[in-house]
Amino acid sequence: MLRNMFKKTYTLIDTKYKGKSKQEPNIPKGLWLKCKKCGQMVYGEDVKNHFYICPKCGGYFRVHALRRIELIADPGTFEEWNQEMEFVNPLDFPEYEEKVATAREKTKLNEAVVTGKCRINGQQTALGVCDARFLMSSMGHVVGEKITRMVERATRERMPVILFACSGGARMQEGCVSLMQMAKTSGALKRHHEAGQLFISVLTDPTTGGVTASFAMLGDIILAEPGALIGFAGPRVIQQTIGQKLPAGFQRAEFLLEHGFVDKIVNREEMKEILGQILALHTEGKEKNEIKKDRYLEVKLDMEMNDEGNREKEPKEKAWDHVLLSRKADRLTALDYIETIFDDFIEFHGDRCFGDDGAIVGGIARFHGIPVTVIGQQKGKNTRDNIKRNFGMPLPEGYRKAMRLMKQAESFGRPVICFVDTPGAFCGIEAEERGQGEAIARNLFQMSDLKVPVLSIIIGEGGSGGALAMAVANEVWMLEHAVYSVLSPEGFASILWKDSKKADQAAEVMKMTAKDLLELHIIDQVIPELAPASQEVMEEVAEEIRSRLVKFLMRFAPMTGEEIAGQRYERFRGI
């Protein structure tokens, strides 16, 4: 019966082995595929229809370059560039030409990367896709030349670039000529960046060697597929060199995300949508200030600033009451405001140096259709979340992540909105080892001269330099029950009065409330809280911020980058 069911697919071969009959299937090529992750045979058509993902275990199959383009590009929009390029063998390496000829015959490609332009959800972009079937997509002269030509043309035509990396590294048969492609592609991307254009790098399995150490890790935004192997030296090389067993998950995409080198891991079935959103945000972000000004005028809100903009009820509470309210467990967090006030928020991760700090969140979003960069110091809402967020106390990598996002915003002309809420920068051995003081100082240094508008809103605790590192802004606002101070009242009382129990008295003399700081011209506006900021009044507080944010953006829209930076400098110069 089984023989009859599968006679169209299998040819059964009877062989004798230890007295038993063994049946081996002869599977027509391409009809069934073996998943390298789970080892199961899966129907090829099911894999193709499911983004080349194993339907049994969710493992990712490697995708050929042209198939990848089909998954990503709008139908009929891909135009290939530099399809045919002359073969070179700079070292006259034996049998190299034959290997390339075999790869060409097998893949029907001229080389290990396909380049061109297309549209993704209507957004035009240059697109390059590596193909691992072609000598493991190693980077020789032709690969480097095709990528460089694509980037140069994208720079001339003012287009973003998306590169899907997949490579075993440099092409050994081309020796130092291959090595030079790392510098050549990186130099082209530098010029593309200086021209104000976006580069998105997508890391797929595997991305290793010289490709990792050049164009693959230079993206303004770096995405990765789940489980992709990403690293400079391969795991076998590392094990052989150091003689140690590597930890589980080492050099996988998730490892890179945890260590701050990847912005986001994106499932393959969601990749086109995410790329389209990012492209749309950056395309709109490159419009001129005059166009943005017209958009702001479409918002039906009163644009006149008056004394009512700084209204606040005379607080009945003492300063210590504000301190307690700012620390309440149910107080609204940065993510609450980001997700309520802004649209299409995409969170990015990592400082590109050491790690990803959960105490600082950030990414890109829209506000009334305008692309913005939003960053916040994030506290947790329960014990587990607080541990993940380090109780809202950033480490050096958090401040470096924030600065990376601010500099990215400057490159693409996006305003920056920061939500400040921290007891202070984390103090601990690891923070000092990784340069906490330098990280904060660098933020103050770089923020002072950013050429885009920066608004900082203190929504809870504004603790010392840890808060200031995200509050060197053109304007600083505070919620009515937020506090902002040189250190905590407990610390103040311990140092000056040798008695931390006098924290409530310290709060009074420190002048740390929003009302006090408005009078001292440390902040520019107080956002009233008719009730303490919690989920019950989320929409009311958010609407108040929205209306004021429109006015803020209107004030700075006509200004040049130099004027914006100059206003910020004079603001702090006058304190």
C-alpha positions in Angstrom: 0.0 0.0 0.0 2.8 2.4 0.9 4.6 1.5 -2.3 1.5 2.4 -4.3 1.0 5.7 -2.6 4.5 7.0 -3.4 5.3 5.2 -6.6 5.2 8.5 -8.5 7.7 10.0 -6.2 10.0 7.3 -5.0 11.9 4.5 -6.7 12.4 1.8 -4.1 15.8 0.1 -4.2 16.0 -3.2 -2.4 19.4 -3.9 -0.9 20.5 -6.5 1.6 22.0 -5.3 4.8 22.4 -7.6 7.8 19.7 -9.8 6.5 17.1 -7.0 6.3 15.6 -5.1 3.4 16.6 -1.4 3.2 14.6 1.1 1.1 16.2 4.3 -0.1 14.2 7.0 -1.7 15.2 8.5 -5.0 13.7 12.0 -4.7 13.2 14.1 -7.8 15.5 17.1 -7.5 13.8 20.2 -6.0 10.6 18.4 -4.9 11.7 17.6 -1.4 14.3 19.5 0.7 16.1 18.6 3.8 16.1 21.2 6.6 19.6 21.5 8.0 18.3 22.6 11.4 15.8 19.8 12.2 17.0 17.2 9.6 13.4 16.7 8.4 12.4 16.3 4.7 10.0 19.1 3.8 8.0 19.7 0.6 9.8 22.3 -1.5 6.7 24.2 -2.6 5.7 24.6 1.1 9.2 26.1 1.8 8.9 28.5 -1.2 5.5 29.7 -0.2 6.6 30.3 3.4 9.5 32.7 2.7 12.0 29.8 2.5 11.4 28.9 6.2 11.0 25.3 7.4 7.3 24.7 8.1 8.3 22.1 10.8 10.9 23.8 12.9 11.0 27.5 11.7 14.6 27.2 10.5 15.8 29.5 7.8 16.9 28.2 4.4 19.5 30.3 2.6 17.9 32.3 -0.1 19.3 32.8 -3.6 19.9 36.4 -4.6 17.1 36.5 -7.2 14.7 34.8 -4.9 15.5 37.4 -2.2 14.8 40.2 -4.6 11.4 38.6 -5.4 10.6 38.6 -1.7 11.7 42.2 -1.1 11.1 44.3 -4.3 7.7 45.4 -5.6 6.8 43.2 -8.5 8.4 44.3 -11.8 10.4 47.2 -10.3 13.9 45.7 -10.1 16.4 47.0 -12.6 19.8 45.2 -12.5 23.0 47.2 -12.7 26.4 45.9 -13.9 25.1 42.5 -14.6 28.1 41.4 -16.7 31.6 42.2 -15.5 34.9 40.9 -16.8 36.6 38.1 -14.8 39.9 38.9 -13.2 42.6 36.6 -11.7 45.1 39.1 -10.3 47.4 36.4 -8.8 47.1 34.0 -11.7 45.9 31.6 -9.1 45.7 28.0 -10.4 42.3 26.7 -11.3 40.6 29.9 -10.1 39.1 30.6 -13.5 37.6 27.1 -13.6 36.0 27.5 -10.2 34.4 30.8 -11.2 33.2 29.3 -14.4 31.6 26.4 -12.5 29.9 28.8 -10.1 28.6 30.8 -13.0 27.1 27.7 -14.6 25.6 26.5 -11.3 24.0 29.9 -10.3 23.4 31.5 -13.6 25.0 34.6 -12.1 28.0 36.6 -13.2 29.3 37.0 -9.7 28.5 36.5 -6.0 26.4 39.7 -5.7 23.4 41.1 -7.6 23.0 44.9 -7.6 20.4 47.3 -9.0 17.5 49.5 -8.0 13.9 48.7 -7.1 10.9 50.0 -5.2 10.0 48.6 -1.8 6.4 49.5 -0.8 6.7 52.3 -3.3 10.0 53.6 -2.0 12.9 53.7 -4.4 16.2 52.3 -3.3 19.4 50.8 -4.6 19.6 47.1 -3.6 22.5 44.6 -3.4 22.1 40.9 -2.5 24.9 38.4 -1.9 24.4 34.8 -3.1 26.2 32.2 -1.0 26.1 29.6 -3.8 28.8 31.5 -5.6 32.0 30.6 -3.8 30.3 31.3 -0.5 29.8 34.9 -1.7 33.4 35.7 -0.9 34.4 39.2 -1.8 36.9 39.5 -4.6 37.6 42.4 -7.0 34.4 42.0 -9.0 32.1 41.8 -5.9 33.8 44.9 -4.4 33.6 46.7 -7.7 29.9 45.9 -8.2 29.0 47.1 -4.6 31.2 50.2 -5.0 29.6 51.1 -8.4 26.1 50.6 -6.9 26.9 52.9 -3.9 28.5 55.5 -6.1 25.5 55.6 -8.4 23.1 55.7 -5.5 25.1 58.7 -4.1 24.8 60.5 -7.5 21.1 59.8 -7.8 20.5 60.5 -4.1 19.1 57.1 -3.3 19.3 55.0 -0.1 21.2 51.7 -0.3 20.1 48.3 1.1 22.7 45.5 1.2 21.8 41.9 2.1 25.1 40.5 3.3 26.0 36.8 3.2 29.6 35.8 2.9 32.4 33.6 4.0 34.7 36.6 3.9 37.6 37.7 1.6 38.3 35.6 -1.5 41.5 33.8 -0.8 42.4 33.3 -4.5 42.8 37.0 -5.0 45.0 37.7 -2.0 45.6 41.3 -1.0 43.5 42.5 -3.9 40.5 41.0 -2.1 41.6 42.7 1.1 41.6 46.1 -0.6 37.9 45.7 -1.5 37.1 46.2 2.2 38.6 49.7 2.1 37.1 50.5 -1.3 33.5 49.6 -0.4 33.9 51.4 3.0 35.1 54.5 1.3 32.2 54.6 -1.1 29.8 54.2 1.8 31.5 57.1 3.7 30.8 59.4 0.7 27.3 58.1 0.5 26.9 58.9 4.2 28.4 62.4 3.8 25.9 63.1 1.1 23.1 62.5 3.6 21.8 59.2 2.2 20.6 56.2 4.1 22.4 52.8 4.2 20.6 49.8 5.6 22.7 46.6 6.1 20.8 43.3 6.5 22.9 40.5 8.0 21.9 37.0 6.9 23.5 33.6 7.5 26.5 33.6 7.3 28.1 37.0 7.4 31.7 36.6 8.4 35.3 37.7 7.7 36.2 40.8 5.6 32.6 41.5 4.8 31.7 41.8 8.5 34.8 44.0 8.9 33.7 46.4 6.1 30.4 47.2 4.5 28.2 44.8 6.5 28.7 46.6 9.8 28.6 50.2 8.5 24.9 50.6 8.1 23.1 53.6 9.5 20.6 50.9 10.5 21.7 47.3 10.9 19.1 44.5 10.7 19.6 40.8 11.0 17.6 37.6 10.3 17.0 35.4 13.3 19.8 32.9 14.1 22.2 34.2 11.5 25.9 33.5 12.0 27.7 36.9 12.2 31.3 37.3 13.2 34.8 38.3 12.0 36.5 35.0 12.7 34.5 31.8 12.2 33.6 29.7 15.3 35.9 26.8 14.2 38.8 29.2 13.8 38.2 30.7 17.3 37.9 27.3 18.9 41.1 26.1 17.3 43.0 29.3 18.3 42.0 29.6 21.9 41.3 26.0 22.6 38.0 26.7 24.4 34.4 25.6 23.8 32.3 28.5 22.7 29.0 29.3 24.6 25.6 28.4 23.1 24.4 31.1 20.7 27.8 32.6 20.2 28.1 34.8 17.1 24.4 34.4 16.3 22.2 37.4 15.5 20.7 37.3 19.0 24.2 37.5 20.5 25.0 40.5 18.3 21.8 42.2 19.5 22.6 41.7 23.1 26.1 43.0 22.6 24.9 46.2 20.9 25.9 45.6 17.3 22.5 45.1 15.7 19.5 47.5 15.7 16.8 44.9 15.3 16.2 41.3 14.4 13.5 41.0 11.8 11.7 37.9 10.8 11.9 37.1 7.1 8.2 37.4 6.5 8.2 40.9 8.0 11.4 42.2 6.3 9.8 43.9 3.3 7.3 45.8 5.6 10.0 46.9 8.0 12.3 48.0 5.2 9.4 49.9 3.6 8.6 51.7 6.9 12.3 52.7 7.4 12.6 54.0 3.8 9.4 56.0 4.1 10.5 57.6 7.3 13.9 58.6 5.9 12.5 59.8 2.6 10.2 62.1 4.3 12.9 63.2 6.7 15.0 64.6 3.9 12.4 67.1 2.9 13.3 70.8 3.3 12.2 72.8 6.3 9.8 74.9 4.2 7.9 71.8 3.3 7.8 70.6 6.9 6.6 74.0 7.9 3.6 73.7 5.6 2.8 70.3 7.1 2.8 71.7 10.6 0.4 74.5 9.5 -2.1 71.8 8.5 -2.4 70.7 12.2 -5.4 72.5 13.6 -3.9 73.8 16.7 -3.4 77.3 18.1 0.2 78.3 17.2 0.4 81.4 19.4 2.6 81.1 22.5 1.2 82.9 25.5 1.3 82.8 29.3 -1.2 80.0 29.4 1.5 77.8 27.8 3.3 77.9 31.2 0.2 77.5 33.3 0.3 75.2 36.4 -1.8 75.0 39.4 -0.2 76.3 42.6 0.9 73.0 44.1 -0.4 72.1 47.5 2.2 69.5 48.0 5.6 70.0 49.5 8.7 69.3 47.5 9.0 65.9 49.1 5.5 65.1 47.9 6.7 65.7 44.3 9.7 63.4 44.9 7.4 60.6 46.0 5.0 61.2 43.1 7.9 61.1 40.6 8.9 57.7 41.9 5.5 56.0 42.0 5.4 52.6 40.6 2.4 53.3 38.4 3.8 56.5 36.9 3.8 56.7 33.2 7.1 55.7 31.6 9.0 56.8 28.5 7.5 54.0 26.4 4.0 54.9 27.5 4.5 58.4 26.0 6.3 57.2 22.9 3.7 54.7 22.0 0.8 57.1 22.7 2.1 60.4 21.2 3.9 59.0 18.1 3.0 56.8 15.2 4.9 53.9 13.6 7.6 53.7 16.3 10.4 51.3 15.3 12.8 50.6 18.2 16.6 50.3 17.5 19.1 48.7 19.8 22.8 48.9 20.7 25.7 51.3 21.0 27.9 49.5 18.3 30.6 49.1 20.9 29.6 46.9 23.8 26.0 46.2 24.5 22.3 47.2 24.5 21.1 49.0 27.6 17.5 48.3 28.5 17.5 51.5 30.6 17.4 53.6 27.4 15.0 53.0 24.5 15.0 54.8 21.2 14.2 54.7 17.5 12.3 56.5 14.8 8.7 57.4 14.6 6.2 59.9 13.1 4.6 62.9 14.7 1.7 64.3 12.6 3.4 62.6 9.6 6.8 64.1 10.3 9.8 61.7 11.0 11.3 62.2 14.4 13.8 60.4 16.6 12.5 59.5 20.0 14.7 58.4 23.0 13.7 57.7 26.6 15.1 56.6 29.9 12.9 53.6 30.7 12.0 52.3 34.1 10.3 48.9 34.6 6.7 48.3 35.7 7.4 45.3 37.8 10.4 43.7 39.5 11.4 41.5 36.5 11.1 44.5 34.1 13.0 46.7 36.5 15.9 44.3 36.5 15.9 44.2 32.7 15.8 48.0 32.7 18.3 48.4 35.6 15.7 50.4 37.5 16.1 53.2 34.9 19.8 53.8 35.7 21.7 53.8 32.4 25.1 52.2 31.8 27.7 53.8 29.5 26.4 51.8 26.6 22.9 53.3 27.1 24.3 56.9 26.8 26.3 55.8 23.7 23.2 54.3 22.2 21.3 57.5 22.8 24.1 59.6 21.2 24.3 57.2 18.2 20.6 57.8 17.6 20.9 61.5 18.0 23.8 61.7 15.5 21.7 59.5 13.1 18.9 62.0 13.5 21.2 64.9 12.6 22.4 63.1 9.5 18.8 62.8 8.2 17.3 66.1 9.5 15.0 64.6 12.2 14.1 66.5 15.4 15.0 64.6 18.6 12.6 64.2 21.5 14.0 62.8 24.7 12.0 61.6 27.7 14.1 61.9 30.9 13.3 59.7 33.9 16.2 58.3 35.9 17.3 58.2 39.5 20.8 58.8 38.1 23.4 57.1 36.0 24.3 53.6 37.3 27.2 53.6 39.6 29.0 50.3 39.8 32.3 48.5 38.9 31.1 47.7 35.3 30.0 51.2 34.7 33.4 52.6 35.7 35.2 50.0 33.7 33.3 50.9 30.6 33.7 54.7 31.1 30.5 56.1 32.6 32.0 59.6 33.1 33.4 59.7 29.5 30.0 58.5 28.1 28.1 61.3 29.9 30.7 63.9 29.0 30.6 62.9 25.4 26.9 63.3 25.3 27.1 66.8 26.7 29.8 67.6 24.2 28.0 66.2 21.1 24.5 67.4 22.1 25.7 71.0 22.4 26.3 71.2 18.7 23.5 69.0 17.1 22.1 70.7 14.0 18.5 69.6 14.6 16.0 70.7 17.2 16.2 68.8 20.5 13.5 68.8 23.1 13.9 67.1 26.5 10.9 66.4 28.7 11.5 65.3 32.3 8.6 63.0 33.0 9.7 61.6 36.4 13.0 61.7 38.2 15.8 63.9 36.7 18.7 62.6 38.6 22.0 64.5 38.3 24.4 64.1 35.3 22.6 60.9 34.3 19.6 63.0 33.4 21.5 66.0 32.0 23.2 63.6 29.5 19.8 63.6 27.7 18.7 67.1 28.5 21.2 69.4 26.7 18.3 70.6 24.6 16.9 73.7 22.8 14.0 73.5 25.3 13.6 71.5 28.5 10.1 70.8 29.9 8.9 69.1 33.1 5.7 67.5 34.2 4.3 69.2 37.2 5.2 66.3 39.6 8.6 65.6 38.1 11.8 66.6 39.9 15.3 67.5 38.6 18.3 67.9 40.8 22.0 67.7 41.3 21.6 64.5 43.3 18.9 62.7 45.3 17.5 64.4 48.4 18.7 61.4 50.4 22.2 61.8 49.0 22.1 65.6 49.6 21.1 65.1 53.3 23.7 62.4 53.8 26.5 64.5 52.5 25.7 67.9 53.9 23.8 67.0 57.1 25.2 63.4 57.7 21.6 62.3 58.0 19.7 60.7 55.1 16.4 60.8 57.1 16.3 64.6 56.5 15.6 63.9 52.8 12.3 65.7 53.0 13.9 68.8 54.3 16.6 68.6 51.7 14.0 68.5 48.9 12.7 71.9 50.1 16.0 73.6 50.0 17.3 72.0 46.8 14.6 73.8 44.6 14.1 70.6 42.6 10.4 71.0 41.6 9.1 72.1 38.2 7.8 75.3 39.7 11.2 76.1 41.3 13.1 75.3 38.2 10.9 77.4 36.0 11.5 80.4 38.2 15.3 79.7 38.0 15.0 79.5 34.1 16.5 76.0 34.2 13.4 74.7 32.4 11.2 76.4 29.8 7.7 74.9 30.4 5.7 73.0 33.1 3.2 70.5 31.8 0.3 70.4 34.3 -0.8 67.2 35.9 -4.4 67.7 37.0 -4.0 64.2 38.4 -0.6 62.3 38.9 0.5 60.9 35.5 -0.7 57.4 35.3 -2.6 55.2 32.8 -5.9 56.7 34.0 -4.9 60.2 32.6 -2.5 59.0 29.9 -4.5 60.5 27.0 -5.0 63.9 28.7 -1.3 64.3 29.4 -0.3 63.0 26.0 -2.7 65.5 24.3 -1.1 68.4 26.3 2.3 67.3 25.2 1.2 66.9 21.5 -0.2 70.5 21.3 3.0 71.9 22.8 5.2 69.7 20.7 3.6 71.1 17.5 4.4 74.6 18.7 8.0 73.6 19.5 8.6 72.2 16.1 7.0 75.3 14.4 9.4 77.5 16.3 12.5 75.7 15.0 11.3 74.7 11.5 12.4 77.9 9.8 15.9 77.9 11.5 19.1 76.6 9.9 21.2 73.9 11.6 23.7 76.5 12.7 20.9 78.7 14.2 19.5 75.7 16.1 22.8 74.8 17.6 23.5 78.5 18.4 20.2 78.9 20.2 21.0 75.8 22.3 24.5 77.1 23.2 23.2 80.5 24.2 20.4 78.9 26.3 23.0 77.1 28.5 25.5 80.0 28.3 23.0 82.2 30.0 22.5 80.0 33.0 
